[in-house]
Amino acid sequence: MFPVLFSLCLVGITHVALADNARKCSYPGPLDNGEIHITDLNYLSVINFSCNNGFVLEGPTSSQCQVDGSWSARLPECEPVICPPPLVSEFGALSYRKIESGDQFVFQETISFSCLLPLALFGSETATCQADGSWTALPECKSVECPPPEPMEHGFINFALRGTFHYQDTVSYGCYPPYTMDEASESRCEKTGTWSNKPTCKAPCNIPVERATVLYNGQKINVEKIKSLQHAETIWFFCKSKTEKCSYKISTQCIDGELSVPGCFEEVSRFMSWFKKDPADMSPCGN
């Protein structure tokens, strides 16, 4: 009996000696896209591993600190969740494009969609792989028709003879002279079933004075030689200073048939022009 007790004592002493000589383990991390749950780093302590939302643990879930200061298991990896390919027919109207490289669709990866014309895409143009392995809502491709474009006053529509207009179909407009267009001359069938715009033909302007020298296209010219101004064209009238022997220019623009004469301009009759100097021939004020 004494030898048995002596052996047990030796085992106990050996265990205590090993415990006294055991080293702490070093911090094993970091764990990318995951967490290491640690109470302490002493001998026989156990640490646990977990991954962030959207990632899956590949490897051991825990590890124990050993007497030599090493861990019993290697550090695991947190791999992103993989989504299956979107449920889109290979030959269907809706198609998607992978933005990032690689063969798999992983957590937080986004793909973009498009529809075969003349179908229009409704819903989000992109979808994202979610943490549960599913995709955010996928869009749909729908047929869209626009009504025939309305006729325009003083103008015409090119290629407006077809019976049906689908999404992204376009028509172009033109104006009969001397009317002009100062906006986009093309209109597109939108996914709302309406046309993107309806241009209008703008009227020219007559200059409401009979005698005046104006600045037009960078040259001084008598208004009698200007038949009319097109929409958005600008001319400058010369006005005489009331305090000095000089003149200054005031601009006015033709806006859809309307042209206002600056209030400072004074029209002089042919008879009085013999006695009064034309402001256009006077020295500019401020020189």
Beta strands, then each sheet from edge to edge (+ up, - down):
strand 1: 34-37
strand 2: 46-51
strand 3: 55-58
strand 4: 62-64
strand 5: 77-80
strand 6: 82-83
strand 7: 94-98
strand 8: 105-106
strand 9: 110-115
strand 10: 119-122
strand 11: 126-128
strand 12: 140-143
strand 13: 145-146
strand 14: 155-158
strand 15: 165-166
strand 16: 170-175
strand 17: 186-188
strand 18: 213-216
strand 19: 219-222
strand 20: 234-240
strand 21: 247-253
sheet 1: 1+ 2- 4+
sheet 2: 3+ 5-
sheet 3: 6+ 8-
sheet 4: 7+ 9- 11+
sheet 5: 10+ 12-
sheet 6: 13+ 15-
sheet 7: 14+ 16- 17+
sheet 8: 19+ 18- 20+ 21-
end
